[in-house]
């Protein structure tokens, strides 16, 4: 959608969308039931009947909390927006209310999505992600090209995709819930899941403040550039989430039942290899990518894109330790580690934005996330967690950092970038066993093909 939206819209339009979304963002953590903490810690320890009851209790609280906060923000809209947005216009009230409705429609999806992940139904999850996106994309294209809605089109997209997701989720989950309110599970949610509100709130607060400081100390157009760079981070995050949906369930099961993690480590090694391939490409060609996709309007975002990629490496690094702590039900540590780190970094983010602008915002947020993952990984190791993939994380990080410095210092030509890319790809394929993976896939393919020919 980037080539479409950037053709019709300017950086300021994206800045408006970003700041209004920023005001709504706290609703997410405020209404969270900590589904990954509650469901992740109990899924493999209870039977199917109990899962249905637990799931129903989670969904009821999900919707109740989100409905409450949407109403509160709706009533406060006329007070909040003029105070927070430096160059306030009355039309922003309409945009704000559309985003609030879209937020309400997403009330059930986080829990349903995580449940489908634990069921390991990858194709179904993909369909449920693609259909809402497609509906939102069509809405955006029609709004911009037919009705000339301009900025409004950005707000209609999440509204339509949210409604579609809500209806799909209700249709699917009806067979996996048992409508009974049980004190045991309500207590578990409030004891284990609700503490995640503070962690998630602090986490969101860091992102909210970075956007607020940019529009306050710079301007909405620069916030639009920053927001556009975040759209690539969103793409990277989608890839990591896709990986985690296949990686986390067997990891949780292995930690819960104390079984071997050898296959999981092999999977993690290859994932780091794929991250290395993607990261090197993004680092070398971010300018060309952004220039082509945005018709040259958002090229100032290009240097920020590779830095966002380090955030994805950080998430992957912390994944094993985090899942281990969830199984051990060390939720108090998860909560305090997130809150304390976040509170420390709020001042770091403010200083970085004021002193270094957009670069300061991105770098401080990447460092903030890495510090949380590092603290949790260290604690998980003390409790007996296994060392999974750390050397591969270090190798990919060094490779990407080296390529970033090389490109920035020597301003490589297009041919030079291609040569560096080929050399590093050969090294990554060999070092991370990707060539072996391709060979095995080819071997399986030819065996299947041979068996089909024999049957014919």
N, C-alpha and C positions, 0 to 999 in steps of 0.2 A: 504493500500500500504506500510505501514511502515515495516512489516516483509520482504517484497520483496526487497525494495530499500536498507534496511540496511544489507541484506544478501550479496548483490553484491557490495555495496559501503562502504566507510570509512568516519569517521567524517570530514576529510579534503574535500572530495567531496561536502558534504553538506555546508561546510564553503565557498567554491568557489561559489556555487549556491546562498548562502545567501548574500555574499558581492556584487555580480553582480546584484542581485535583488534589493539590497539596493540602488545602484546608479540609477536605473530606477524608484524607488518608488516616487520621487517627481513629475513625470509626471502626476500621478493620481490627486493630488490636484491642480496642475498648470492648468490642462485642465477641472477642475470641473465646472459645471453650477449650483451647489447647488440644485440638483433635489429634495431632501427631503425638503429643505426650500421653493422652489418655488411651486412644485406640492403638497406637504403636506399642505401648507398654503392656496391653492386655490381650491383643488380638490372638496371639498364639497360646494363650494360657486359659482361654475359656471356650466353651462349646458353641455351636452355631445358634442355639436358642438364646443364649446369653448375649451373643453378638447382636442379634436383632433388637433386643431390649436396650442394650447400651447405645446402639446407633440411633434409636428413636429418641432416647433421652438427650443425646448430643444435638440432634436436629431441632428438637423443640427449643432448647436453650439457645442454639444458634440464631434462630429466627426471632425469638423474643428479645434477645440482647440487641440484635441489629435493628429491629423495628424501633426499639426505645431510643437508640442513639440517632437514628435517622430523623425521628420526630424532634428531638432536642436540637439538632443542627438546623433543621428546617425552620424552627421557631426563632433561632438565633441568627438566621441568615442576614437580616437587615442590620444587625449589630456587627457581625464578624467581618463581612466583606469590606466595608468602607475603611475599617481600621487596619486590616491586614494588607490589602492591595493598594499600592501607592497611587497608581493612576486609575482609580475606581470609576466604572461606568455602570449605569443602572441595568443594562442588559446582562451584566454578570450574574444578577440574581436569578434570571431564568436558567442560565447555564448551570448554576450551582444546584438548582432544584432538579434539573435533569440528571445530574451526576448522583444526587442523593437517591433518586428512584432506581438508577442503575445499580447503586450500591446495595439497596434493599433486595434487588433481584438476585444478587450473588450470595445471599445469606446461607443457602444450603450447599452450594457447590464445593467449598473447601473440604467439608466432611465427606460428601459423596465421592469426590475425586480421590481423596486419600483411601477411602474404603475400596474403590475399584482398583487402586494401586496394590493394596494388600491382597486383593483377590487375584492379582497378576493377570488382569484382562487388558493387555496392552492395546490391542486393536480397538476394542470398545471405547477405551479411554480416548484414543486418538480421534475416533468418530465424534465423541461428545465434545472434544475440543475444536474440531474443524467446523462442524455445523454452525455453532454460534459465531465463530470468526467469519465464516462465509456470509452469514446474514448481516453482520456488522459491516463487512467490506462492501457488500452490494448497497447497503444503506448509504455509506459514505460516498461511493461513486455516483449514485443517483442524486444525492443531496448537492454534490459539488457541480456535476456536469449538467444536470437537468434543471434543478431549482435554484442554483447559484446561492446556496445557503452560507457559504464562506465558513466562518468560525463555528457556527452552529452545527455543521456537519460532524465536527470532531466530538461533539457531545451526544449526538444521536447514535453514533456507532456503539459506545458501551451500553446505552440504553437498550437497543435492539438485541445485541449479543447477550446481555445479561438476562433479558426476558426469555430468550431462546434457551439459554443454559438452565434457567430455573424450571422451565416446563419439561425439558429433557430429564433433568435430575429427578423431578417428582415422578415422572413416568417410570424411570428405572428402579428407584429405591423402594417402591411400594411393595415389592416382593421380598425385601430384605429387612423389613422392620416389624416390630411387634409393639403396637401402641399401648404400652404399659409404662407408667411413671414408677420407677423403683428408687427408693431412698438410698439403697446401696450405691447405685450408679450416679445418682445426683451428688452424693457425698464424694465419690471418687472424682467426678468432674470438678467440683469446687476445691477439692484438696490438691489434685494433681494438675488439672488443666487450667483453672482460673489464674494461678500464679504466672502463667505464661503471658497474661495481659500486660503486666508491668514490663516484661522483657521485650515483647513485641512493640509496646508503646514507645519505649526508649529507642528501639531500633528504627521505628517509623519517624520518631522525633528528629533523629539525625538527618534523615532524608528531607523532612519537612523544613528544617532550619536551613539546610544548605540552599534550598530553592528560595526560601524567604530572604535570606541574606543577599542572594544574587539579584533578585528583583528590587531589593531595597537599596543596595549599595552600587548596583550597576544599572540594569534596566530590563524591561520585559523582552526585548529582542535578544539580549544575551542569555536570558533565561530560556528563550526558545531554542537557541543554539545548544545550550546545556541539556535541555529536555530532549532534543533530537539525538544527541550523543547517547542519552539514556535508552533510546529505542533500540540501539544496537546491544546495549547491556541486556535488554529484555530478550532479544533473540538468543544471546549467549545463555541466559538463564533458562530459556525454554529447552535448550539442548541439555543443560545440566539436570533439569527436572525430568526430562525424558530418560536420561541415564539412571537417575535415582529411583525412578519407578520400577526399573528392573533390578537395580542393585540393592535397594534398601530391604525389600521383603526377605530374600534369602539371608541377608546380613543380620536382620532382626531375629530370624529363626535360628541362625548359627549361634548368636550370642545368648538367646533364650535357652537353647538346648545344649550349649557348650560343645558344638560339633566343629568339624574342620572348616577352615576358611581358605583353603588352598585355591579352590576354583574361583573364589571371590577375589583373591589377590591377583590372579591372572587376569580376571575381567577388569580390575582396577588399573593394572599395568597397561592394558591395551587402551583403556579410556584415556589415560594420561598421554599415550601416544597420539591418539586422535586430537586431544586438546593441543598437543604440540604442533601438529600439522595445521590446525585451524589458527592457532595463536600466531605462528610465524607468518602465515598468509595475511592475516588481519594487520599485523604490525607493519609489514612491508607495503601493503597496498590499500591502507585505510583511506588515504587521500583520493586515490582513483575511484574507490568504491563510492565514497560519499559524493564526490563530484558528479559521477554518472547518475546516481540514484536521485539526487536532489537538484539536478539541472544547474549545479554550481552555486546554489543559494546558501548551502549550509557547510561549505568546506572548512569553516573555522572549527567545526566539530571533529574533524578528522584526527587531529593529534590526541584527542581525549579517548577515542574508541579503543586503542590498544591497552590503555590503562585500565579501562573497565574490564578487559579480558582477565586481568590479574584477579579480579573479584571472583570469577568463576573457578580459577585455580584454588583460591582460598576456600570456597564452599566445598569443593571436592576433597581438599585436605582435611577439613573438619568433619566430614561425613561419618567415617567409622567411629571416631570418638564420641560424637553426638549420639549415634544410635546405641552405642554401648551404655552411655549414661541413661538413656531412656529406658533400656531394659533393666538397668539396675535401680531405676526410679530415683535417680539423683536430681530430682526436679528443683530442689532448693538451690543446689549449686548452679544448675542451668540458669535459674532466675537471677541469682546474685551476680554471677559472672557477666551476664548480659547487661544488667542495670548499672553496675559499677563501671564497666568499660564504657558504656554509652554516656554516662554522666561525665566521665573524664574527657571523652572525645567531643562533647558539645562545644567546649571552649576551644578545642583544637580546630574544629570545623569553622567556627566563627573567625578565628584568627587567620586561618588558611584562605578563606574566601576574601576577607578584607585585604590581605597582603598579596595573594597570588591569583585571585580571580577564579575562573573556571577550573584551571589546573589544580588549584588548592583544594577546591571542593571535591573533585574526583579522587585525588591522591589521599586525602584525609579519610574519605569513606572507605576506600580500599584497605587502608591500614587499620581502620576501626574493625572491619569485619575479620581481618586476619588475626588481630589480637584476641578476639573472642574465640575463634577456632583454635588458636594456639593454647590458650588457657584451658579450654575444655579437653583438648587432646592430651595435654600433660596430666590433668587430673584423671582422665580415663586410664592412662598408662599406669598410674599409681594404684588404681583399683584392679589392674590385671588385664586391661585391654591389649590386644595384639597390635604389633606395629604393621600397619597396612599401607603400603604405597608411598611412604614418606620420601624415599630416595628418588622415586619417579617425579614426585611433586617438586623436589629441589632441582632436579635436572631440567624439567620443563621451564621452571621459573627463571633459572640462570640463562637458558637458551633465549627465552623471550626478552629478558632484560638486555642481554647482549645485542640482540638484533635491533631492539628499540634504540639503544645508544648508537649503534653503527649507522642506522638510518638517519638519526637526528644530527650526528656529528659530521657525516660525510655526504649527506644529501644524495643518496645513491640514484643513479639513472635507472630508467625502466629496465634496460638490459641487465644492469648490475643487480637489481632486485630479483630478476628471474634466475640469474646464476646462483645467488645466495640461497634462494628458495629451493632450487634443485639439489644443491649440496646438503642443505639441512634436512630435506625430505629423505634423501638416501640414508643419512645418519639416523634419523628418527625411526624409519621403517625397520632398520636393523636393530637398533638399541631397544625398542619396545616390542619386538616380536610381531610387528604388523605383517611382515612378509610371510611368517609362518601361518598367521590367521588366514590370509588370503589364499595361501596354498591349500590349507585344510578345506576352506569353503569350495575351492575349485575341485578338489578331489571328491568331496561329497556330491557336488553337482554332476560330475561325470559318472559317478557310480549310479546315481538316480537315473541319469540319461541312458546308461547302459542297460539297466534293469527294465526300463520302459521299452527299449528296442527288442530285448529278449522276449518280452511278453507279446509284442506285436508279431 
